[in-house]
Amino acid sequence: MRMVQVATEWLSRKITLPPFEIWVEDYLAHPDRYDEYFMGLWESEMARPQEH
C-alpha cells in the first residue's frame, strides 16, 4: 500500500489525480494493473538521492 501512496504523491505533483482513497480502492480491486508500473516508479525513487 505504501508503494501506491508514494506513486500517487509523485504523480500528483505532475498531473491532476483523483484522491488517494480512490486509487487505493482501484488498486485493491485490480493490483495487476498497477504492480509493474509502480515497482518501476518505486525503484526509480529509491535510486534518487533523498531530499532533506
C-alpha positions, -999 to +999 in steps of 0.1 A: +000+000+000+029+024+007+042+019-028+008+031-041+009+062-018+044+071-029+034+068-066+002+088-061+021+116-043+048+117-070+022+118-098+001+144-081+030+168-083+030+163-121-007+159-130-042+162-116-052+129-100-082+116-081-079+114-043-056+088-029-086+068-015-100+063-050-066+049-061-065+026-031-099+012-039-090+006-075-055-008-067-070-033-042-096-044-067-071-046-096-035-048-083-022-065-115-030-033-134-005-014-113+022-037-100+048-035-128+043+003-132+045+011-095+075-012-090+094+007-117+084+040-101+093+028-066+128+016-078+135+049-096+125+069-065+147+047-042+177+052-065+175+090-063+193+109-035+168+117-007+158+154-004+162+168+031 
